[in-house]
Amino acid sequence: MDQIINPSQGVRGTIKIPASKSYGQRTYAAALLVNGDTFVENFGNSDDENAALDIIQQAGAKVERVSNTCLRISSKGIIRNDLSVNCGESGLSARMFTPLLAVNSSTVRMEAKGTLLSRPMYFFDQVMHQLNVQFESQNGHLPFHIQGPIMPCDCTIDGSLSSQFITGLIYAFVASEKTGKVQIKIENPTSIPYIELTLEVLKKFGIEIPFQNDTLYFDGPYQLDTTSLSVEGDWSSASFLLVAAAISGSITIENLDINSSQADKKIINALSDFGAQITLFENTISIEKKDNKSFKFDATHCPDLFPPLAVLATFAKGVSTIKGVKRLINKESNRAVAIQEELGKMGALIVIEGDEMFIKGIDKSNTSTVHSHGDHRIAMACAVAALKSDGPVTIEGAQAISKSYPAFFEHFTQIQYN
């Protein structure tokens, strides 16, 4: 699907941002482990969230929509039957459910599709055998063949590739009946806020896992409580609209927890350095264009902010620096290359040196045809950059947004004015 974005005089309005897919998927995995009902308000409808819901249903949970905003997830724990599940293109679901579904002795086949099939998962080849799991991959890639039961033990894990592998082990250790006083030591940790988000979700279910000095301390076995909770709004999705306001108008975003553990809340720091006017309330943030100063930002622990930050830097005065390029290689696309190529077509001046991206600001972007690379965040970044174009911008493969923010173009159209 192609999407044409026409240049706009600016943006203004109020948008209620959808649920965080990171928070939602973690919630669904926890609900699978409950013996009873979990009520989930403010659930989302992204491809990744739907993939997680499909997996927990195949693993034994019953999911029922009790209202337009609420799900009831009924479970008695993971079934002990052999399973074949598909995580779609969700990297989090693949990395989270692979160890989690290994808690029983049943065999599990984990399938995937699209770009996820080419994303490296060597972590599991290195770790699963240490935990007594029979594990086969396709040379470090999906699909997987898994047979437990997982046997939690003291282990040291390399966390440099992705925190999502750590999240999977946390859930597996919580789910296993064999978990006692054990610990996971994380070397070279990345995306620490996402590990903290996992622990925050589990706390909603009555489980507290101490995390100190890059070490997780377990004292199981555990029993999760039945609960009712609301999924937070998504700072990752909101970041694109907040950048749109900072470069081209004013926007109020509702349904955002200012005290959230989500890593991408750090967008506020970049917007402040850029010179935007920021007004914060308990569940609302307003951004208004004021200045456009260059900035420096370390995105190592929040790499999903790279695409909106690159757009922000494109319209800043002078040269901005964004660190953390090494975290972009194994996303839905090689995001470093995709950002450089697609924003480059629109006139952005981008140089990559080692782990840093340098972007020299411009006043206007070019009319052009760009491609999403099958990456939802690249599609949204190009749309925001098109606001300040001198003519129409065509985004090829724009349907990629359904992975995280299916209503993006609908909301984006609502806030534009001419």
C-alpha positions, -999 to 999 in steps of 0.1 A, spaced: 0 0 0 13 34 -9 4 65 11 7 100 -2 15 128 23 9 163 11 29 192 27 10 210 54 11 244 70 13 226 103 -3 203 128 -27 209 157 -53 190 177 -56 163 204 -50 126 199 -56 97 223 -26 75 217 -32 38 215 -20 12 240 17 3 243 24 -30 224 54 -35 247 32 -33 278 3 -52 262 24 -82 251 40 -85 285 6 -83 302 -8 -111 280 21 -134 288 16 -128 325 -21 -134 322 -14 -169 306 3 -179 339 -26 -169 361 -50 -195 375 -81 -175 370 -92 -143 352 -73 -112 342 -92 -81 330 -72 -59 307 -85 -24 299 -72 -2 270 -60 -32 250 -45 -25 216 -50 -38 181 -16 -39 166 -2 -69 147 23 -76 175 -3 -75 202 -27 -98 182 2 -122 177 7 -124 214 -30 -130 220 -30 -158 194 -1 -175 212 -16 -174 247 -49 -188 233 -30 -217 216 -12 -222 249 -45 -227 268 -59 -192 277 -94 -181 267 -96 -145 255 -130 -127 255 -139 -91 247 -162 -80 274 -165 -44 261 -150 -22 235 -121 -14 258 -118 -45 280 -106 -81 276 -110 -110 299 -82 -135 298 -91 -168 315 -63 -193 321 -52 -223 342 -16 -220 332 2 -233 301 -13 -265 287 9 -295 286 0 -305 250 24 -302 221 21 -268 204 28 -251 171 26 -213 174 33 -183 152 47 -150 165 42 -132 132 67 -105 129 69 -97 166 104 -99 179 92 -95 215 67 -124 212 94 -147 197 119 -139 224 95 -139 253 74 -170 245 103 -192 234 116 -199 269 82 -194 285 66 -222 265 95 -245 275 83 -247 311 66 -281 303 80 -312 287 57 -308 256 73 -300 223 68 -265 208 74 -253 173 78 -215 171 71 -201 136 74 -166 123 70 -146 91 84 -117 72 115 -99 82 116 -117 116 128 -149 98 161 -131 90 167 -115 124 194 -133 144 184 -153 175 217 -170 183 211 -162 220 188 -192 224 213 -216 208 238 -205 234 215 -204 265 187 -229 262 209 -260 265 223 -245 298 187 -246 311 180 -282 301 159 -273 271 163 -293 238 165 -265 213 170 -264 175 170 -233 153 177 -227 117 214 -216 121 204 -191 147 171 -180 131 135 -190 134 116 -213 132 125 -231 164 119 -266 178 117 -266 216 113 -292 243 115 -286 280 111 -286 309 133 -256 315 154 -259 347 161 -225 361 196 -221 376 222 -194 383 234 -181 350 253 -153 334 237 -138 302 251 -115 275 225 -87 272 242 -68 244 219 -79 216 184 -73 231 167 -70 265 138 -90 250 157 -123 255 161 -113 292 123 -107 294 117 -142 281 139 -158 307 123 -137 335 88 -151 325 101 -186 322 117 -185 356 85 -171 371 64 -198 353 86 -228 362 77 -249 392 114 -257 395 125 -221 403 141 -217 437 168 -192 449 185 -185 416 198 -154 398 205 -141 363 236 -119 360 234 -97 329 266 -87 312 267 -58 288 230 -49 295 211 -28 269 176 -13 270 175 -16 308 141 4 309 125 -25 291 136 -50 317 122 -27 343 90 -25 324 88 -63 325 93 -63 363 66 -35 366 41 -56 347 48 -87 369 44 -65 400 8 -59 389 3 -96 392 18 -97 427 53 -108 417 83 -88 427 117 -97 413 147 -77 428 170 -62 402 202 -48 416 237 -44 401 226 -59 367 214 -90 385 179 -105 388 172 -124 420 145 -151 420 130 -169 450 103 -192 436 82 -210 429 57 -183 422 19 -179 419 5 -149 400 -25 -131 413 -57 -125 394 -59 -88 387 -75 -60 366 -52 -35 350 -50 -10 322 -24 -10 294 -5 22 293 -5 44 262 25 40 239 53 65 242 69 49 211 40 57 189 34 91 205 70 101 198 62 106 161 33 129 167 53 148 194 81 154 169 55 165 143 44 192 167 79 203 176 87 210 140 54 221 127 27 232 152 11 220 184 -4 188 196 -19 174 228 -15 137 234 -38 119 258 -34 85 275 3 88 283 17 80 318 43 106 326 57 83 353 59 53 329 89 30 328 87 29 290 122 37 276 108 60 249 95 85 275 131 99 270 118 117 239 109 145 263 146 152 269 153 155 232 123 177 226 134 199 255 169 202 240 154 210 206 136 239 221 100 228 220 75 242 245 65 212 267 35 211 291 31 179 312 1 167 331 -5 134 348 -18 116 317 -13 142 290 15 160 272 13 191 250 41 200 226 43 233 207 68 245 181 91 272 196 128 268 187 147 243 166 181 239 182 205 210 173 209 184 201 229 154 212 211 122 224 221 87 234 195 63 221 215 31 231 188 21 256 159 34 236 167 26 200 131 28 188 134 66 192 160 67 164 136 73 135 116 102 151 148 117 165 163 116 130 134 136 117 137 161 146 174 165 138 166 170 101 149 202 109 172 215 136 197 243 132 232 229 128 244 194 133 227 170 158 243 138 170 224 106 179 243 77 195 234 40 195 236 31 158 248 -4 166 213 -11 181 196 -5 147 210 -33 126 186 -61 136 153 -43 137 125 -48 111 150 -32 88 186 -22 91 173 11 105 205 30 103 207 23 65 169 29 61 170 62 79 200 74 59 185 63 25 149 73 29 153 106 48 183 112 24 158 111 -6 139 138 12 170 160 14 184 151 49 221 153 52 231 122 73 265 107 80 272 76 101 305 72 119 308 42 141 281 42 167 270 78 160 247 94 134 253 130 125 225 150 109 228 185 95 195 204 96 176 217 66 146 240 62 125 220 38 124 184 27 120 173 -9 90 159 -28 100 123 -34 91 86 -33 104 67 -3 101 32 9 93 18 44 117 -11 41 88 -31 57 95 -11 89 66 6 107 89 32 123 105 42 90 70 47 74 60 69 103 92 89 102 89 96 65 53 108 70 64 133 97 93 146 76 68 151 47 50 178 67 77 202 57 82 190 22 80 213 -9 56 188 -26 38 154 -22 58 125 -7 48 89 -16 55 63 10 57 28 -5 49 -1 18 31 22 42 10 -7 55 39 -16 77 24 7 104 -1 -20 113 27 -37 133 24 -11 161 1 18 152 -27 8 127 -45 41 131 -14 62 125 -24 77 91 -60 83 103 -47 103 133 -20 120 112 -46 133 88 -68 146 117 -40 168 130 -29 184 97 -42 217 85 -37 238 54 
